[in-house]
Amino acid sequence: MFVSVENEIEDIQTHLRALLADPAAFARLGERGRQILESQHSPVAYSNIIADFARAASSLRRRVVALELADRVGAELGAWMPAEVAGPTMRKTAQDIYRMLVRNT
């Protein structure tokens, strides 16, 4: 059941008339909703999803920091090293930063 903002009063009145006309249909709808709630929204499942999200966010943050640091170091190295030396040095430095900030956690 949907209530649009533009037709809020009319939509609610329509749903209330349908409820009065067929209360059993609404009871079945509520029962299906309860079953979905119980099967898909348990406290354990919810807490697992939150914990998984926190782990992913933490891992992503480390990666973002590593990439930002590698970019800054690369820009500095590129500013004062010849290109033929800067490329391999930047690549090695980026790998070291990744290992230090992402893989070792």
C-alpha positions as CSV (number, residue, x, y, z in Angstrom):
1,M,0.0,0.0,0.0
2,F,1.3,3.3,-1.0
3,V,0.4,6.8,0.1
4,S,1.7,9.6,-2.2
5,V,2.5,13.0,-0.8
6,E,0.4,14.7,-3.4
7,N,-2.7,12.6,-2.6
8,E,-2.1,11.8,1.0
9,I,-5.6,12.4,2.4
10,E,-7.3,10.7,-0.5
11,D,-4.9,7.7,-0.4
12,I,-5.4,7.2,3.3
13,Q,-9.1,7.4,3.0
14,T,-9.0,4.8,0.2
15,H,-7.0,2.4,2.3
16,L,-9.3,2.9,5.3
17,R,-12.3,2.2,3.1
18,A,-10.6,-1.0,1.9
19,L,-9.9,-2.0,5.5
20,L,-13.5,-1.6,6.4
21,A,-14.6,-3.5,3.3
22,D,-12.3,-6.5,3.8
23,P,-10.6,-6.6,7.2
24,A,-9.4,-10.2,6.6
25,A,-7.3,-9.1,3.6
26,F,-5.5,-6.6,5.9
27,A,-5.1,-9.3,8.6
28,R,-3.4,-11.6,5.9
29,L,-1.2,-8.7,4.8
30,G,-0.2,-8.0,8.4
31,E,0.6,-11.7,9.0
32,R,2.8,-11.9,5.9
33,G,4.6,-8.8,7.1
34,R,5.1,-10.3,10.6
35,Q,6.5,-13.5,9.0
36,I,8.9,-11.5,6.8
37,L,10.0,-9.5,9.9
38,E,10.6,-12.6,11.9
39,S,12.5,-14.4,9.2
40,Q,14.6,-11.6,7.7
41,H,15.0,-9.1,10.5
42,S,16.1,-11.0,13.6
43,P,18.3,-9.2,16.1
44,V,21.1,-11.6,15.4
45,A,20.9,-11.0,11.6
46,Y,20.8,-7.3,12.2
47,S,23.8,-7.3,14.5
48,N,25.8,-9.4,12.0
49,I,25.0,-7.0,9.2
50,I,26.1,-4.0,11.4
51,A,29.3,-5.8,12.4
52,D,30.1,-6.7,8.7
53,F,29.5,-3.1,7.7
54,A,31.8,-1.8,10.4
55,R,34.6,-4.2,9.3
56,A,34.1,-3.2,5.7
57,A,34.1,0.5,6.5
58,S,37.3,0.2,8.6
59,S,39.0,-1.7,5.9
60,L,37.9,0.8,3.3
61,R,39.1,3.7,5.4
62,R,42.6,2.2,5.6
63,R,42.6,1.8,1.9
64,V,41.6,5.4,1.3
65,V,44.3,6.6,3.6
66,A,46.9,4.4,1.9
67,L,45.9,5.7,-1.5
68,E,45.9,9.3,-0.4
69,L,49.3,8.9,1.2
70,A,50.7,7.1,-1.9
71,D,49.4,10.0,-4.1
72,R,51.0,12.6,-1.9
73,V,54.3,10.8,-1.7
74,G,54.3,10.2,-5.5
75,A,53.7,13.8,-6.1
76,E,56.6,14.8,-3.9
77,L,58.9,12.2,-5.4
78,G,57.9,13.2,-8.9
79,A,58.7,16.8,-8.1
80,W,62.4,16.3,-7.3
81,M,63.4,13.0,-9.0
82,P,64.0,12.4,-12.7
83,A,61.2,10.5,-14.4
84,E,63.2,7.3,-15.0
85,V,63.9,7.0,-11.3
86,A,60.7,8.4,-9.9
87,G,58.5,5.7,-11.6
88,P,60.0,2.6,-10.0
89,T,60.5,4.5,-6.7
90,M,56.9,5.6,-6.6
91,R,55.7,2.1,-7.4
92,K,57.9,0.5,-4.6
93,T,56.8,3.2,-2.2
94,A,53.1,2.7,-3.0
95,Q,53.5,-1.0,-2.5
96,D,55.2,-0.4,0.9
97,I,52.4,2.0,2.0
98,Y,49.8,-0.6,1.0
99,R,51.5,-3.3,2.9
100,M,52.0,-1.1,6.0
101,L,48.5,0.3,6.1
102,V,46.2,-2.3,4.6
103,R,47.7,-5.8,4.6
104,N,49.3,-5.7,8.1
105,T,46.0,-4.9,9.9
